[in-house]
């Protein structure tokens, strides 16, 4: 297994449906499914990659939705609001399955915010006392801006709509988190969580048509204007995209005056322009995982039909669907594949919904016993690394180990001093640094992976794959 810096980037009422007015030019006319839009030049070429013609792409996207529904039905997995959002924004549905998943989400948030939720629906409850107790328990661990924002977006997408009382309480919590989040910037120069989560919070409040103080919006505007998203520790494309969605929503819902609305419009245009200019030769905006967020910006602003860059990104995603193999990554890509953005949630309305989606039957991974030996090589080309090869050692690991397991084993075996760092993301751990070297966005150099793990000493040298267990390795494509 070889790690090398990569080249150019890609990284009480019966259940009903929610439908949004089809204002976006990014959705096709097929009933029940949003056909990905490709410009004629790409549609006629082999830009669809491994999935072939548009009809095959439709089947591939539907299969991905079925896989996500199957994963959502696994009670051993913690519920994720983004999974519910992806299911609700799809063209096909399993109403009962989605209803059960929303109930699991409610149980999870009831456990976290139970006192506050009970106070919101109890007519003679001690609201201030209960809310204060919840505040003390949540403040100890810091703001949960992003996760709560996604859950509120999910509640807005639910059908039938839930009772408004608990939602009002959670909206109050989200406003509190935004203020707590920004308190960190006075000491550290950025929110306690990230601009990504902060933007999600603003977006969720907007979708619920809740006004926020103008200062909250201007904080994001200033960060975008001064390029601070690029120093946010994660993908700048992700953060810029979510901020642009928040800007677009606030402007569209007329939650600010005309002067600020004009500034938001200009900032969103700037984000789109930078995305197009920075698109890699492989079609990705930033990387394969941030590309769906970028595409939501084109969808939300109804500019995808006139953008060749959007069609190239759609073709790249359809060619690389196997990359989205976890519930979190499937949930991230499916809205864009269906031609939807999170802004569509604001205009959804319930109606009767047929049961048109069945969960995929997921086969459990086979249990593998024994051990294996992986040759871990870290290469760095000149001129950045005159020595070329930074690490070349055999690393013993359990058979079936994940990539993350192998890296941990290498760090523990010594005395070769292998080091690496990961960053927690909604999609799982992200490989951010190896042997002190991190990505350089201005050079478009990122870690990528060449994977071949023969069993050393085994008479059969056939390669055996290391199970994917850490994000970030496909940011660049090894040349």
C-alpha positions in Angstrom: 0.0 0.0 0.0 1.5 3.3 -1.1 0.6 6.7 0.0 1.6 9.5 -2.3 0.5 13.1 -2.7 -2.0 13.1 -5.6 -2.3 15.3 -8.6 -5.2 17.3 -9.8 -8.3 17.2 -7.7 -11.6 15.6 -8.5 -12.6 14.9 -2.5 -52.6 10.6 13.1 -52.4 11.3 9.5 -51.4 8.7 7.0 -47.9 9.1 5.8 -47.5 11.3 2.7 -44.9 12.7 0.4 -43.3 16.0 0.3 -43.0 17.8 -3.0 -41.4 21.1 -3.9 -42.3 23.3 -6.9 -40.0 22.3 -9.7 -38.3 25.6 -10.1 -34.9 24.1 -10.6 -33.7 23.4 -14.1 -31.5 20.7 -12.7 -34.3 18.1 -12.4 -35.7 16.1 -15.2 -39.3 15.5 -16.1 -39.4 11.8 -15.3 -42.2 11.2 -12.8 -40.8 10.3 -9.4 -37.1 10.7 -10.2 -34.9 13.6 -10.9 -32.8 12.8 -14.0 -29.3 14.2 -13.7 -28.7 17.0 -16.2 -25.8 16.8 -18.6 -25.0 19.2 -21.4 -25.5 17.6 -24.8 -21.7 17.4 -25.4 -21.3 15.2 -22.4 -24.6 13.3 -22.7 -23.5 12.1 -26.2 -20.0 11.2 -25.1 -18.7 8.6 -22.6 -18.9 11.1 -19.8 -21.3 8.9 -18.0 -18.4 6.5 -17.3 -19.1 3.2 -15.8 -22.9 3.6 -15.5 -23.3 4.2 -19.3 -26.4 5.9 -20.7 -28.8 8.1 -18.7 -31.2 5.2 -18.1 -28.5 3.2 -16.5 -27.6 6.3 -14.4 -31.2 6.4 -13.2 -31.0 2.8 -12.2 -27.7 3.3 -10.4 -29.0 6.3 -8.4 -32.1 4.4 -7.5 -30.0 1.5 -6.3 -27.9 3.8 -4.2 -31.1 5.1 -2.5 -32.1 1.5 -1.8 -28.7 0.8 -0.2 -29.1 3.9 2.0 -32.6 2.7 3.0 -31.2 -0.7 3.9 -28.5 0.9 6.0 -31.1 3.2 7.7 -33.1 0.1 8.7 -30.1 -1.4 10.6 -30.9 -0.7 14.3 -27.3 -1.2 15.2 -26.4 2.1 13.5 -26.9 5.4 15.2 -29.5 7.5 13.4 -28.1 10.4 11.3 -30.3 13.4 10.4 -28.5 13.7 7.0 -29.6 10.2 6.1 -33.3 11.1 6.8 -32.9 14.2 4.6 -31.5 12.2 1.7 -34.4 9.8 1.9 -37.0 12.6 2.0 -35.4 14.5 -0.9 -35.3 11.4 -3.1 -37.8 10.6 -5.9 -38.8 7.2 -4.5 -39.9 6.5 -0.9 -40.6 3.9 1.7 -43.0 5.9 3.9 -43.1 3.5 6.8 -39.4 3.0 6.8 -38.8 6.8 6.8 -41.4 7.2 9.6 -39.5 4.6 11.7 -36.2 6.3 11.1 -37.6 9.7 12.1 -38.9 8.1 15.3 -35.4 6.8 16.1 -34.0 10.3 15.4 -36.6 11.7 17.8 -35.6 9.3 20.5 -31.9 10.2 20.1 -32.6 13.9 20.4 -35.1 13.3 23.2 -32.3 11.8 25.2 -30.1 14.8 24.5 -32.7 17.5 24.9 -35.4 15.6 26.8 -36.0 18.1 29.6 -36.3 21.0 27.1 -38.6 19.1 24.8 -40.9 18.1 27.7 -41.0 21.6 28.9 -42.0 22.8 25.5 -45.1 20.6 25.4 -46.0 20.7 29.1 -48.6 23.5 29.7 -47.6 24.1 33.3 -44.0 22.9 33.2 -41.1 24.7 34.8 -39.6 25.6 31.4 -36.8 27.8 32.6 -35.6 25.3 35.2 -35.7 22.4 32.8 -34.1 24.3 30.0 -31.3 25.5 32.4 -30.6 21.9 33.3 -30.3 20.9 29.6 -28.1 24.0 29.0 -25.7 22.9 31.7 -25.4 19.4 30.3 -24.9 20.4 26.7 -22.6 23.4 27.3 -20.1 21.0 29.0 -19.5 19.4 25.7 -19.6 22.5 23.5 -22.2 23.5 20.9 -23.8 20.9 18.6 -24.6 23.4 15.9 -24.3 21.2 12.9 -26.1 18.1 14.2 -29.0 20.1 15.6 -29.3 22.1 12.4 -29.6 18.9 10.4 -32.2 17.5 12.7 -34.3 20.7 12.4 -34.0 20.5 8.6 -35.2 16.9 8.9 -38.2 17.9 11.0 -39.1 20.5 8.3 -38.9 17.7 5.7 -41.1 15.3 7.7 -44.6 14.3 6.6 -46.9 14.7 8.4 -45.3 17.7 10.1 -44.5 17.1 13.8 -46.0 19.1 16.6 -44.6 22.7 16.6 -44.0 22.9 20.3 -40.8 20.8 20.4 -39.6 22.5 17.2 -39.8 25.9 18.8 -37.7 24.7 21.7 -35.1 23.3 19.4 -35.0 26.5 17.3 -34.3 28.4 20.5 -31.5 25.9 21.2 -30.0 26.4 17.8 -30.0 30.2 18.2 -28.3 29.7 21.5 -25.7 27.5 19.9 -25.0 30.0 17.2 -24.2 32.6 19.9 -22.1 30.2 21.9 -20.3 29.1 18.7 -19.4 32.6 17.8 -18.2 33.4 21.4 -15.2 31.2 20.5 -14.3 33.5 17.6 -13.5 36.3 20.1 -10.7 34.2 21.5 -9.6 32.0 18.6 -10.7 33.9 15.4 -13.2 31.4 14.3 -16.4 29.6 15.7 -15.9 27.0 18.4 -17.2 24.3 15.9 -16.5 25.5 12.3 -17.8 27.9 9.7 -19.3 24.8 8.1 -21.5 24.0 11.1 -22.2 27.7 11.7 -23.5 28.0 8.1 -25.7 24.9 8.6 -27.2 26.6 11.6 -28.1 29.7 9.7 -29.5 27.6 6.8 -31.7 25.5 9.2 -33.2 28.6 10.8 -33.9 30.1 7.4 -35.6 27.0 6.2 -37.9 27.3 9.3 -38.4 31.0 8.3 -36.8 32.2 11.5 -35.1 35.5 11.5 -31.6 35.8 12.9 -29.8 39.0 13.8 -28.1 40.8 10.9 -24.8 40.5 12.8 -25.0 36.7 12.5 -25.3 36.9 8.7 -22.6 39.5 8.5 -20.2 37.3 10.4 -20.5 34.7 7.6 -20.2 37.4 4.9 -17.0 38.7 6.4 -15.5 35.3 6.7 -16.4 34.6 3.0 -15.1 38.0 1.9 -11.7 37.6 3.7 -11.2 34.0 2.6 -11.4 32.6 6.1 -13.2 29.4 5.0 -10.0 28.2 3.5 -8.4 28.1 7.0 -11.3 26.3 8.6 -9.5 22.9 9.0 -11.7 21.1 6.5 -12.6 21.4 2.8 -13.1 25.0 1.8 -15.5 23.9 -0.9 -17.8 22.3 1.6 -17.9 25.4 3.8 -18.3 27.8 0.9 -21.1 25.8 -0.5 -23.1 25.6 2.8 -22.6 29.3 3.4 -23.8 30.0 -0.2 -26.9 27.9 0.5 -27.5 29.9 3.7 -27.0 33.2 1.8 -29.4 32.1 -1.0 -32.1 31.0 1.5 -32.0 34.2 3.6 -32.2 36.3 0.4 -35.0 34.2 -1.1 -37.1 34.2 2.1 -36.7 38.0 2.4 -35.4 37.7 5.9 -33.0 40.7 5.4 -33.3 44.2 3.9 -32.5 44.9 0.2 -29.0 46.2 0.9 -27.8 43.1 2.7 -29.7 40.9 0.2 -27.6 42.4 -2.6 -24.4 41.6 -0.7 -25.6 38.0 -0.3 -26.4 37.7 -4.0 -22.9 39.0 -4.9 -21.2 36.6 -2.4 -23.1 33.6 -3.8 -22.1 34.6 -7.3 -18.5 34.8 -6.1 -18.6 31.3 -4.6 -20.0 29.8 -7.8 -17.3 31.5 -9.9 -14.5 30.2 -7.7 -15.9 26.7 -7.8 -16.0 26.8 -11.6 -12.4 28.2 -11.8 -11.1 25.6 -9.3 -12.8 22.6 -10.8 -10.3 19.8 -11.4 -9.7 18.0 -14.6 -11.5 15.0 -13.2 -14.7 17.1 -12.8 -14.7 17.4 -9.1 -15.2 20.6 -7.1 -12.5 20.4 -4.3 -12.7 16.7 -3.9 -15.2 13.9 -4.6 -16.9 14.3 -1.2 -17.3 18.1 -1.4 -18.6 18.0 -5.0 -22.2 17.2 -4.0 -22.3 20.3 -1.7 -21.0 22.5 -4.6 -23.6 21.1 -6.9 -26.4 22.0 -4.4 -25.3 25.6 -4.9 -25.9 25.4 -8.6 -29.2 23.6 -8.0 -30.4 26.1 -5.4 -29.6 29.1 -7.6 -31.1 27.5 -10.7 -27.8 28.0 -12.7 -26.9 24.4 -13.5 -28.4 24.3 -17.0 -26.1 26.9 -18.2 -23.0 25.5 -16.5 -20.8 23.0 -18.3 -19.0 22.6 -14.9 -22.1 21.3 -13.3 -22.6 18.6 -16.0 -18.9 17.6 -15.7 -19.3 17.2 -12.0 -22.5 15.1 -12.4 -20.7 12.8 -14.8 -17.7 12.5 -12.5 -20.0 11.5 -9.6 -21.9 9.0 -11.6 -18.6 7.4 -12.7 -17.4 7.2 -9.1 -20.6 6.1 -7.2 -18.7 3.3 -5.6 -16.8 5.8 -3.6 -19.9 6.6 -1.6 -20.0 3.4 0.4 -21.1 4.6 3.8 -24.5 5.9 5.0 -23.0 9.3 5.6 -21.4 9.7 2.2 -24.5 8.3 0.4 -26.6 10.8 2.2 -24.3 13.5 1.1 -24.4 12.7 -2.6 -28.0 11.6 -3.2 -29.7 15.0 -3.0 -27.5 16.4 -5.7 -28.0 13.2 -7.9 -31.7 13.8 -7.6 -31.4 17.4 -8.5 -32.4 18.7 -5.1 -30.9 21.0 -2.6 -31.6 21.6 1.1 -33.4 24.8 0.1 -36.1 22.6 -1.5 -37.2 21.6 2.0 -38.6 25.1 2.6 -41.2 24.7 -0.1 -42.3 21.1 0.4 -45.9 20.1 1.0 -47.5 16.8 2.0 -49.5 14.7 -0.3 -50.3 11.0 -0.6 -47.2 9.0 -1.4 -46.9 5.5 -3.0 -44.5 3.0 -1.6 -42.0 2.9 -4.4 -38.6 2.1 -2.8 -37.5 -1.1 -1.2 -34.4 -1.4 1.0 -31.5 -3.3 -0.4 -30.6 -6.5 1.4 -27.2 -5.9 2.7 -25.0 -8.9 3.1 -22.8 -8.8 6.2 -19.1 -8.6 5.7 -17.4 -12.0 6.1 -15.5 -12.5 9.2 -11.8 -12.9 8.5 -9.5 -14.6 11.0 -5.8 -14.6 11.2 -3.2 -12.0 10.4 -1.6 -10.3 7.4 1.4 -8.2 6.7 1.0 -4.9 4.8 3.9 -3.1 3.1 3.3 0.5 3.9 5.1 3.0 1.7 4.9 6.7 1.9 6.2 8.6 -1.1 6.6 12.3 -1.7 7.9 13.6 -5.0 10.5 16.3 -5.5 11.0 19.2 -5.0 8.8 19.0 -1.9 10.6 15.9 -0.6 14.2 15.5 -1.9 14.4 12.1 -0.2 11.5 10.8 -2.2 10.4 7.8 -0.1 9.6 8.8 3.5 8.6 5.4 4.9 8.8 1.8 3.7 8.1 -0.9 6.3 6.2 -4.1 6.7 3.3 -3.7 9.1 1.6 -6.7 10.7 -2.2 -6.3 11.1 -5.2 -8.5 11.6 -6.7 -9.9 8.4 -9.6 -7.7 7.3 -8.1 -4.6 9.0 -9.2 -1.2 7.8 -6.8 1.3 6.4 -7.0 3.2 9.7 -6.1 0.1 11.6 -3.0 -0.3 9.5 -1.9 3.3 10.1 -2.4 2.8 13.8 -0.4 -0.4 13.8 2.4 1.4 11.9 2.4 4.2 14.5 2.6 1.7 17.4 5.3 -0.6 16.2 8.3 1.8 16.3 11.2 2.7 16.3 10.5 4.0 12.8 8.4 6.9 14.2 5.5 6.7 11.8 3.0 9.5 12.5 -0.3 10.6 11.1 -3.3 12.7 12.0 -7.0 12.4 11.3 -9.7 15.0 11.5 -13.3 14.0 12.5 -15.9 14.8 9.8 -19.5 13.8 9.3 -18.3 11.1 6.9 -15.8 9.6 9.4 -12.1 10.2 10.1 -10.3 12.2 7.4 -6.6 11.6 6.9 -5.1 15.1 7.2 -1.4 14.6 7.8 1.2 11.8 7.3 4.7 12.1 8.7 4.2 15.8 9.3 3.0 16.5 5.7 -0.4 17.8 5.1 -2.3 18.9 1.9 -1.5 22.1 0.1 -4.6 23.4 -1.5 -2.9 26.1 -3.5 -0.8 23.4 -5.1 -3.7 20.9 -5.4 -1.5 18.3 -3.7 -3.4 15.8 -1.5 -2.7 12.4 -0.1 -4.0 9.6 -2.4 -3.7 5.8 -2.2 -2.2 3.0 -4.2 -3.5 -0.1 -2.6 -2.0 -3.5 -3.0 -1.4 -5.7 0.0 0.0 -9.2 -0.8 0.5 -11.6 2.1 4.2 -11.6 2.4 5.6 -15.1 2.7 2.4 -16.5 1.3 3.0 -18.8 -1.8 0.0 -17.0 -3.5 1.0 -13.4 -3.9 -2.4 -12.2 -5.2 -3.3 -8.8 -3.8 -5.7 -8.6 -0.9 -7.5 -5.3 -0.3 -7.4 -3.4 2.9 -10.9 -2.5 3.9 -11.6 1.3 3.6 -11.6 2.8 7.1 -10.4 6.4 6.7 -11.4 9.2 4.5 -9.3 11.4 2.4 -7.2 8.9 0.4 -9.1 9.5 -2.9 -8.7 13.2 -2.9 -6.2 13.1 -5.6 -5.8 10.4 -8.3 -2.4 8.8 -8.4 -0.8 9.3 -11.7 
